[in-house]
Amino acid sequence: MKYMLLVCGDDTADASGMAPVEPWVEDLGDRRVRLHGHRLALPDRAVTVRVRGGEVLRSDGPFAETKEYVAGFDILECDSLEEAIEAAARHPVAAVGAMEVRPFWEDEDAETRIRALDAELTAALRERDIDRMAACYTPDVSEFRDGREHRGIGVLRKTMEEGLRYVTGPVTREVLDFRVHVDESIAFGHALVRLRGTRTDGAPLDDLMRVTTGYRDAGLRWLIALEHVSHEHVSHGTEERS
């Protein structure tokens, strides 16, 4: 389970004798307990935003006047709350400030959502639905295919339309091997994808491609931000690698 570790400093504490943080970061990183984290600027650089009666109210400084402030954050993945607490207690700032350990809101895991996105892409291609296919990508997507880059969803849409122009009927998309690695707001996938159908001249379409995909967490859903496609085999019977 994932936990957010809020590192709370104390501006009245003497931190001159505090141990360095780097060994803690390296140890938990090596054990794949710490997934991500960063320091934050001091509270005097914070801006607090409130909306009252439709008016945006901005004030400089933190939302609460207190000697304690959030100095940084770490995202941990632990088997239990006790393990997360043990990791927090080892953080050097715990000796001069405080550490808040809070579990992430339980939701469908990222890999499941990414695999659902891939299934949606398969269904959209079968139905030849360009809008559904394009909705699986970010507006600034980059696709590399046949040595060329297609940048932006508008260009990618035209590439999709051009590809379907030479195929009649539904297109079957079969994912033969799909591996996903998720790291917070980004993820990478590797797959062998086989496309089968019928060309407009009656010849069979049977392409095997190796696809490397970069995903971005867009908030409510994951989307494809980067795609690299290389052909392993083409339908006319010759072997081709690009």
C-alpha positions in Angstrom: 0.0 0.0 0.0 1.2 3.5 -0.7 1.7 6.1 2.0 2.3 9.9 1.8 5.0 10.9 4.2 4.8 14.7 5.0 8.1 15.9 6.4 7.2 18.7 8.9 10.0 21.1 9.9 10.1 23.3 13.0 11.5 26.7 12.6 12.2 27.0 16.3 14.3 23.7 16.5 18.1 23.5 16.2 18.8 21.3 13.2 22.5 21.9 13.2 23.2 18.4 14.5 20.7 16.6 12.3 22.0 13.7 10.3 22.0 14.0 6.5 18.9 12.8 4.7 20.7 11.3 1.7 21.5 7.9 3.4 17.9 7.5 4.3 16.8 8.2 0.7 19.3 5.9 -0.8 18.5 3.0 1.6 14.8 3.1 1.1 15.3 3.7 -2.7 17.5 0.6 -3.0 14.8 -1.4 -1.2 12.1 0.1 -3.4 10.2 1.4 -0.4 10.6 5.1 -1.3 9.1 5.7 -4.8 9.4 9.4 -5.1 9.9 12.6 -3.0 11.3 16.1 -3.0 12.1 19.0 -0.8 9.8 22.1 -0.7 10.7 25.7 -0.6 10.3 27.5 2.7 6.9 28.7 3.8 7.6 32.4 3.0 7.5 31.4 -0.7 4.1 29.7 -0.4 0.9 31.3 -1.7 -2.5 30.4 -0.2 -5.5 30.6 -2.5 -9.2 30.7 -1.4 -12.4 31.4 -3.4 -15.1 33.3 -1.6 -18.3 34.4 -3.3 -16.7 33.7 -6.7 -13.7 35.9 -5.9 -10.2 34.5 -5.9 -8.4 35.6 -2.7 -4.6 35.2 -2.7 -2.4 35.7 0.3 1.4 35.2 0.6 2.5 32.5 3.1 1.2 29.2 4.3 -2.5 28.6 5.1 -1.8 28.3 8.8 0.4 30.4 11.1 2.4 27.8 13.0 6.0 27.1 13.8 5.7 23.7 12.1 5.6 23.6 8.3 5.7 21.0 5.5 9.3 20.9 4.3 9.0 18.1 1.9 7.3 14.8 1.0 8.0 11.2 0.2 5.9 8.5 -1.3 6.4 5.1 0.3 5.1 1.7 -0.7 4.9 -0.6 2.4 3.2 -3.8 3.3 1.7 -2.2 6.4 1.2 1.0 8.3 3.7 -0.2 10.9 6.4 -0.5 8.2 5.6 3.0 7.0 5.9 4.3 10.6 9.2 2.6 11.1 10.5 4.2 7.9 9.3 7.6 9.0 10.9 7.2 12.4 14.3 6.7 10.7 14.0 10.0 8.8 16.5 12.5 10.2 13.9 15.3 10.4 11.9 13.1 12.8 14.4 14.1 15.5 13.8 17.8 15.2 10.4 18.1 13.6 7.5 15.7 12.9 6.5 13.2 10.2 2.9 12.7 9.2 2.2 9.3 7.7 -1.1 9.1 5.7 -2.2 6.2 3.4 -3.3 7.0 -0.1 -7.0 6.9 -0.9 -7.7 3.3 -1.9 -8.6 3.2 -5.6 -8.2 0.9 -8.6 -4.4 0.4 -9.1 -2.7 2.2 -12.0 -1.7 -1.0 -13.9 -5.3 -2.1 -14.0 -6.4 1.3 -15.4 -3.6 1.2 -18.0 -4.6 -2.3 -19.1 -8.2 -1.1 -19.4 -7.0 1.8 -21.6 -5.2 -0.7 -23.9 -8.4 -2.8 -24.1 -10.3 0.4 -25.0 -7.8 1.0 -27.8 -8.4 -2.5 -29.1 -12.2 -2.1 -29.1 -12.0 1.3 -30.8 -9.8 -0.1 -33.6 -12.1 -3.0 -34.1 -15.0 -0.6 -34.6 -12.8 1.7 -36.7 -13.8 4.6 -34.3 -11.2 7.3 -34.8 -12.6 9.5 -32.0 -12.4 6.6 -29.4 -8.9 5.8 -30.5 -7.7 9.5 -30.3 -9.3 9.8 -26.8 -6.7 7.3 -25.6 -3.9 9.8 -26.3 -2.7 13.1 -24.8 -3.1 16.2 -26.9 0.7 16.5 -27.2 1.4 12.9 -28.0 4.5 11.9 -30.0 4.4 8.7 -32.1 7.5 7.3 -33.8 6.8 4.9 -36.7 8.8 3.9 -39.7 11.5 6.4 -38.8 9.1 9.4 -38.7 7.7 11.3 -35.8 4.0 12.2 -35.6 3.6 15.0 -33.0 0.3 16.1 -31.7 -3.1 14.5 -31.6 -4.2 16.2 -34.8 -1.3 14.7 -36.8 -1.9 11.3 -35.2 -5.6 11.4 -36.1 -4.6 11.9 -39.8 -2.2 9.0 -39.5 -5.0 6.8 -38.1 -7.4 7.8 -40.9 -4.8 7.2 -43.6 -4.0 3.7 -42.2 -7.7 2.7 -42.1 -8.3 4.0 -45.6 -6.5 0.9 -47.0 -8.3 -1.6 -44.8 -11.9 -2.8 -45.1 -14.0 -4.1 -42.3 -13.0 -4.5 -38.6 -9.3 -4.7 -37.6 -8.4 -7.2 -34.9 -5.7 -6.0 -32.5 -4.2 -8.8 -30.4 -1.7 -8.1 -27.6 0.6 -11.1 -27.4 2.8 -9.8 -24.6 2.1 -6.8 -22.4 4.4 -5.7 -19.6 3.8 -2.5 -17.6 6.0 -0.6 -15.2 4.3 2.2 -13.2 6.2 5.0 -11.4 3.7 7.4 -9.9 2.4 9.8 -12.6 4.2 8.1 -15.5 4.4 4.5 -16.8 6.0 2.5 -19.6 4.6 -0.5 -21.4 6.2 -3.0 -23.8 4.1 -5.3 -26.0 4.0 -7.4 -29.1 0.9 -6.3 -31.0 -0.6 -8.2 -34.0 -3.0 -6.5 -36.4 -5.2 -8.6 -38.6 -7.8 -7.7 -41.2 -8.5 -7.4 -44.9 -7.0 -4.8 -47.2 -9.1 -3.0 -49.7 -7.5 -4.9 -52.5 -8.5 -8.2 -50.9 -5.1 -9.1 -49.6 -4.8 -10.1 -45.9 -3.4 -7.7 -43.3 -1.3 -9.5 -40.8 1.3 -7.2 -39.1 3.3 -8.0 -36.0 4.7 -4.9 -34.3 6.8 -4.3 -31.2 5.3 -1.3 -29.4 6.9 0.7 -26.6 4.4 3.1 -24.9 4.8 5.9 -22.4 1.7 6.8 -20.3 0.9 9.9 -18.3 -1.6 10.1 -15.4 -4.0 12.8 -16.6 -5.9 12.9 -13.3 -9.1 11.0 -13.9 -7.4 8.5 -16.3 -4.2 7.4 -17.8 -3.4 8.4 -21.4 -0.7 7.6 -24.0 1.9 10.3 -24.3 4.6 8.5 -26.3 4.5 5.6 -28.7 7.3 3.9 -30.6 6.3 1.3 -33.2 8.6 -1.0 -35.0 7.4 -3.7 -37.5 8.5 -7.3 -36.9 6.6 -8.8 -39.8 4.4 -7.6 -42.6 1.6 -9.3 -44.3 3.2 -9.8 -47.7 5.4 -12.5 -46.3 8.8 -10.7 -46.0 10.6 -10.1 -42.7 11.1 -6.5 -42.0 12.6 -4.6 -39.0 12.6 -0.9 -38.5 
